[in-house]
Amino acid sequence: MARVTISDLAQWKKSGQKWAMLTSYDQITAEIIDEAGIPVILVGDSAGNNFYGYENTIPVTVEELISSSRAVVSSTKNALVVSDLPFGSYESSPEQALETGVRFFKEASPQAVKLEGGIKVIPQIKKLIAAGIPVMGHLGLTPQSVHALGGFKVQGRGEAGNQIIADALALAEAGVFALVLELVPQELAEEISKKLTIPVIGIGAGKGCDAQVLVTNDLLGLTKNPPKLAKAYRNLRVEMENAITEWVAEVRNGEFPGPEQSFN
């Protein structure tokens, strides 16, 4: 089976088929997500506060995400893999964005990259696309700008929504193949989804989007304090703690290793 392509996503938009995207930063999680049939995997800079132990996404480096992207790409067969361009790796100029994008494509081989921002990053987007690097956009709450936005809060309420609409239309015109809308009012997200011919992927943006994305740690119940926009479908944090506690007890009691784990 061939990998999902951006052409597939475009066709799903036309047919009204909804789909899901999840994050991954490592081999094992990527394998599981791919085998579960998720069509798009995001190697997000959300690795900062979900994998590397940082307070937010800002400290994440190009080298860290290239390493994670390489692991995800090499351990998947079906999903389209999108890599985030981290903070500081594309804002300065279109040339900087292209240099970073080329590094990702040559060293990790994702099928696309994602960057944050509206009209101000259109020169970067055009430069990447002209070089053959597909780009996914990201509007609304843009975590790399969390300090400028005053924290993690809903964006685009009231008249502020007009700027997000303008940015979304401009990004689509510039050639992005899909757009993430994060933490925006559901009515605004639905309006944008209807206006654009490209897929709109929501996270904390309501049901009116063409697709939904979650951080895998949130979905699996691994996150200690998950955000409101997430839903935990399992509680793997408790399951992991219980498994470790049971093993420690068996080691202390001399039950592990047993005959099954021993050799003659």
C-alpha positions in Angstrom: 0.0 0.0 0.0 1.4 3.4 -1.0 1.6 6.4 1.3 -1.3 8.8 1.5 -0.6 11.8 -0.6 -1.7 15.4 -0.6 -3.8 14.6 -3.7 -5.7 12.1 -1.6 -6.4 14.8 1.0 -7.7 17.1 -1.7 -10.0 14.4 -3.0 -11.3 13.7 0.5 -12.1 17.5 0.8 -14.2 17.3 -2.4 -16.0 14.2 -1.3 -16.6 15.3 2.2 -14.7 12.5 3.8 -13.4 13.4 7.3 -10.1 12.1 8.5 -7.8 12.2 11.5 -4.2 13.3 12.2 -2.1 12.4 15.2 1.4 13.4 16.5 4.4 11.2 16.8 8.0 11.8 17.8 9.4 8.2 18.0 9.5 4.8 16.2 7.1 2.8 18.4 4.3 5.3 18.5 4.6 6.0 14.8 4.4 2.2 14.0 1.2 1.9 16.1 -0.4 5.0 14.6 0.4 3.9 11.1 -0.9 0.3 11.7 -4.1 1.8 13.2 -4.8 3.5 9.8 -4.2 7.2 10.7 -3.6 8.8 7.2 -1.4 11.8 8.4 1.2 11.9 11.1 2.5 15.2 12.4 6.0 15.3 13.8 5.1 18.4 15.8 7.1 20.9 17.8 4.6 19.8 20.4 7.4 17.4 21.1 8.8 20.2 23.3 6.3 19.7 26.1 5.2 16.2 25.3 8.5 14.4 24.6 11.6 16.5 25.4 10.4 17.9 28.8 10.4 21.6 27.8 7.9 24.1 29.1 6.6 24.8 25.6 7.5 24.4 21.9 9.9 27.3 21.6 13.1 25.6 22.7 12.7 22.7 20.2 15.6 22.6 17.6 15.8 21.6 14.0 18.2 18.8 14.9 15.7 17.4 17.4 12.8 17.4 15.0 14.9 16.0 12.2 15.8 13.1 14.4 12.2 12.5 15.4 11.1 12.9 11.8 13.6 10.3 10.6 12.4 7.8 13.2 8.7 8.4 12.2 9.3 8.2 8.5 11.5 5.1 8.7 9.0 3.2 10.8 5.8 4.0 8.8 4.5 2.8 5.4 1.1 4.3 4.8 0.8 7.7 6.5 1.8 11.0 5.0 4.4 12.4 7.4 4.4 16.2 8.1 7.3 17.8 10.0 7.0 21.1 11.9 9.6 23.7 11.2 10.5 24.9 14.7 10.7 28.4 16.1 13.6 30.4 14.7 14.1 28.2 11.7 12.1 30.0 9.0 11.0 33.5 10.2 14.1 35.5 9.1 13.7 35.0 5.4 12.4 32.8 2.6 16.0 31.6 2.1 16.2 30.5 5.8 12.9 28.7 5.4 14.1 26.9 2.3 17.4 25.9 3.9 15.5 24.4 6.8 13.0 22.7 4.6 15.8 21.2 2.4 17.5 19.8 5.5 14.3 18.1 6.6 13.7 16.6 3.2 17.3 15.4 2.7 18.0 14.2 6.3 14.5 12.8 7.4 12.4 12.4 4.2 9.0 13.6 5.4 6.4 14.3 2.7 5.6 17.9 3.8 6.5 20.5 6.4 4.3 22.8 8.5 4.9 26.3 9.7 2.9 28.8 11.7 1.7 32.2 10.7 -0.5 34.1 8.2 0.2 36.7 5.5 3.7 37.5 7.0 5.1 34.1 6.1 3.7 33.9 2.6 7.1 34.6 1.0 8.5 31.6 3.0 5.7 29.4 1.9 6.1 30.3 -1.8 9.8 29.7 -1.6 9.3 26.2 -0.2 6.6 25.2 -2.6 8.6 26.5 -5.6 11.4 24.1 -4.5 9.0 21.2 -4.4 8.4 21.1 -0.6 4.6 20.9 0.2 3.5 23.1 3.0 0.8 22.8 5.7 -0.3 26.1 7.3 -1.2 26.8 10.9 -3.4 29.7 12.2 -5.3 30.6 15.4 -3.4 29.7 18.5 0.2 29.4 17.2 2.2 27.9 20.1 5.5 29.4 18.8 3.9 32.8 19.4 2.5 32.0 22.8 4.2 34.9 24.6 3.0 37.4 22.0 -0.5 36.0 22.2 -0.6 36.3 26.0 -0.8 32.6 26.7 -2.8 29.6 25.6 -6.2 31.1 24.9 -8.9 31.1 22.2 -8.0 33.3 19.2 -10.3 35.0 16.7 -13.3 35.9 18.7 -15.4 38.8 17.4 -13.8 41.1 14.9 -10.4 39.4 15.4 -11.8 36.5 13.4 -11.7 38.7 10.2 -7.9 38.6 10.3 -7.8 34.8 10.6 -10.2 34.6 7.6 -7.9 36.9 5.6 -4.8 34.9 6.6 -6.5 31.6 5.7 -7.5 32.8 2.3 -4.0 34.2 1.7 -2.4 30.9 2.7 -4.6 28.9 0.4 -3.9 31.3 -2.4 -0.1 30.9 -1.7 -0.5 27.2 -2.2 -0.6 25.4 1.2 -2.2 22.0 0.8 -3.9 22.0 4.2 -4.5 24.3 7.1 -4.5 23.7 10.9 -6.9 25.9 12.9 -6.1 25.7 16.6 -8.2 27.0 19.5 -10.6 29.2 17.5 -14.4 29.6 17.9 -16.2 26.7 16.1 -18.3 29.0 14.0 -15.2 30.7 12.7 -13.6 27.4 11.9 -16.7 26.2 10.1 -16.8 29.4 8.0 -13.2 29.0 7.0 -13.7 25.3 6.2 -16.5 26.2 3.8 -14.6 29.1 2.2 -11.4 27.1 1.4 -11.0 24.3 -1.2 -8.1 22.8 0.8 -8.7 20.6 3.9 -9.0 22.5 7.3 -7.7 20.5 10.3 -9.1 21.5 13.6 -7.8 21.2 17.1 -10.1 22.9 19.6 -12.0 24.3 16.6 -15.3 22.4 16.6 -16.9 19.8 14.3 -17.1 22.0 11.2 -13.5 21.2 10.1 -12.6 18.7 7.4 -10.2 16.8 9.8 -9.2 16.7 13.4 -5.7 16.5 15.0 -4.8 15.6 18.6 -1.5 15.1 20.5 -1.3 11.3 20.9 -0.3 11.6 24.5 -3.6 13.4 25.2 -5.7 10.9 23.3 -4.1 7.9 25.2 -4.4 9.5 28.6 -0.6 9.8 29.2 -0.8 13.6 29.8 -1.1 14.5 33.5 -3.1 17.7 32.9 -4.6 17.5 29.4 -6.0 20.6 27.8 -9.8 21.1 27.4 -9.6 20.6 23.6 -8.4 17.0 24.1 -10.3 13.8 24.9 -8.6 10.8 26.6 -9.9 7.6 25.1 -7.8 5.4 27.4 -5.8 5.9 30.6 -2.5 4.5 29.7 -0.7 6.6 32.4 -2.4 4.4 35.1 -1.9 1.3 33.0 1.8 1.9 32.8 2.1 2.8 36.5 0.3 -0.4 37.4 2.5 -2.6 35.1 5.7 -1.1 36.6 4.4 -1.5 40.1 3.5 -5.2 39.5 6.9 -5.9 38.0 8.8 -4.2 40.8 6.8 -6.3 43.3 7.7 -9.6 41.4 11.3 -8.6 41.4 11.3 -8.0 45.1 9.4 -11.3 45.8 11.7 -13.3 43.6 8.9 -14.2 41.1 10.6 -12.5 38.2 12.3 -13.8 36.2 10.4 -17.0 36.0 11.1 -20.2 34.0 9.6 -18.5 30.9 12.2 -15.7 31.1 15.2 -17.9 32.0 17.6 -20.0 29.9 19.5 -23.3 30.5 
